[in-house]
Amino acid sequence: MKLERNFQINPALVGVVPLINVMFLLLLFFTLGSRFILQPGLDISLPTSTFTLTPSRDPQLVSITAAPVPSIYYGDQHIALEELGPRLANVQGKDRTLVIRADGTTSYEMLVNVMNIGLQHGFSIVLATSPEAR
């Protein structure tokens, strides 16, 4: 005995059913998501610290590259380590911030030498290192 199916599935339903499912999920997401946005947030106040840095208006920038021979750049000019001290001594202003940008492979000794020169001339130091290239 051979059985035959009487019920035929409409091929258009194969594309429409997932579309209706996605539309329902989007509607549900936006209706429930808007309630989370309207909830009041937490009021956070950070504690005061002597180590917090205030925004600097005119920081001095020193870049140190870690090529086979380390190079120091101040004011977009290549200088020697011995020239950095006199140039920092000529900087005027009460907001004295020195931003030191060093490559990831810069030697620690070179970085400390530049930091010490900046500290000797009354600058607050900010380090901006970049990760080591891989």
Backbone hydrogen bonds, N-H to C=O, Kabsch-Sander energy under -0.5 kcal/mol:
donor,donor_aa,acceptor,acceptor_aa,energy
3,L,1,M,-0.5
13,L,10,N,-1.4
14,V,11,P,-0.9
15,G,12,A,-0.8
16,V,12,A,-1.4
17,V,13,L,-2.0
19,L,15,G,-0.9
20,I,16,V,-2.4
21,N,17,V,-2.1
22,V,18,P,-2.5
23,M,19,L,-2.3
24,F,20,I,-2.2
25,L,21,N,-2.1
26,L,22,V,-2.4
27,L,23,M,-2.2
28,L,24,F,-2.3
29,F,25,L,-2.6
30,F,26,L,-2.5
31,T,27,L,-2.0
32,L,28,L,-2.2
33,G,29,F,-2.6
34,S,30,F,-1.3
35,R,31,T,-0.5
36,F,32,L,-0.9
37,I,33,G,-1.3
38,L,34,S,-1.4
39,Q,36,F,-0.7
44,I,42,L,-0.7
52,T,49,S,-0.8
60,Q,97,T,-3.0
62,V,99,V,-2.8
63,S,73,Y,-2.6
64,I,101,R,-2.8
65,T,71,S,-2.5
71,S,65,T,-1.1
72,I,79,I,-0.8
73,Y,63,S,-3.0
74,Y,77,Q,-2.4
75,G,61,L,-0.9
77,Q,74,Y,-0.8
79,I,72,I,-2.7
83,E,80,A,-0.9
84,L,80,A,-0.7
84,L,81,L,-0.6
85,G,81,L,-0.6
87,R,83,E,-1.5
88,L,84,L,-2.3
89,A,85,G,-1.8
90,N,86,P,-0.9
91,V,88,L,-1.0
96,R,94,K,-1.1
97,T,95,D,-0.8
98,L,124,S,-3.1
99,V,60,Q,-3.2
99,V,97,T,-0.6
100,I,98,L,-0.6
100,I,126,V,-3.0
101,R,62,V,-3.0
101,R,99,V,-0.6
102,A,100,I,-0.6
102,A,128,A,-0.7
103,D,64,I,-1.6
106,T,103,D,-1.5
111,L,107,S,-1.8
112,V,108,Y,-2.4
113,N,109,E,-2.1
114,V,110,M,-2.0
115,M,111,L,-2.2
116,N,112,V,-2.6
117,I,113,N,-1.9
118,G,114,V,-2.0
119,L,115,M,-2.6
120,Q,116,N,-2.2
121,H,117,I,-1.1
122,G,119,L,-1.4
123,F,118,G,-2.3
124,S,96,R,-2.5
126,V,98,L,-2.5
128,A,100,I,-3.1
130,S,102,A,-1.8
